[in-house]
Amino acid sequence: MYLVFTLLSQFAECERHTFMWRIDCMVETDKFIYLFEFKRDMAVDEALNHIVDKSNTFPFVANHRKIYKIGGII
C-alpha cells in the first residue's frame, strides 16, 4: 500500500503510532485523510471497528480534512 500511494505522489505513512494504538496505513491529501486497517482471518467489520474502538481518528479531530476509515482483509 505504501509503495502504491508513494508512486502516486501522495504522502503515505505505515504503522503510525497514536496515543492508544497504531494505524496500519495513513494517506494524506489536501482534502482528505484515509486511515487503513488490515486484518487477517477476520471480517471487514472487525477491521473498521478496530479503527473506532482504538480511537485512531482522535489525533485528526481538529483537522479540517474529511477522514475516511477503510478496513481490509489480507
N, C-alpha and C positions, 0 to 999 in steps of 0.2 A: 504494500500500500504506500509506504513512504516513497519508494522509488518512482512509482507511477505519478504521484502528485508532485514530486520534485521535478520530474521531467516535464510536467505541465506548467512549470514555473509558479507553483503555489507553495506557500510556506506550510510544511508538514512537520509534525513532531510526534515521535513514538515514545511510549512509556513515560508520559509527562506525569509527574507526581503532584498530587493535590494534598491538602491537609489531612485527608482521610484515606485516600487510595491512590491509584494511578489510572490514567486514561490510556487505553491501548494505542490509539492514534487520534491526533487532532489536526485538522486542516483549517487554516485561517485565510479568508479572503477579505476584501474591503467591506463587504456587506454581510458576510455570513461566517459562522464558526460551526464546523462539523466535528462531532465527537463520535468516534467509532469504538464499539466494544465487541470483541470477538470471544466466542465461547466454543468449546469443543465438547461434543457429545451432550449438548443441552439444546433447549428450544430457543428460538429467537426472542421470545418474550422474556426469558430469563436474562438475556444479554441487555435488553432495554431496561428491565427492572434494576439491573445492576447499576446502570448509569444514574437512575433516580435514587436508589437506596443508598448509594455511597456518596451522594451529594457532589458528583463530579461537575455539575453545572454551576455550583456555588461561586467559584472564582470568577465567573463571567457575568454575574448578575448585573453589575454596574456598566457592562459593556453595551454599546448602542447596537451592536450587530445581532442579527437573529441567530439563535442556536438550534441546530438540528442534531438530534440524537439518533444514531444508526447502530443497530445491533446485527451481528452476523455470525454465522457458523463456519468454522474452518475444519 
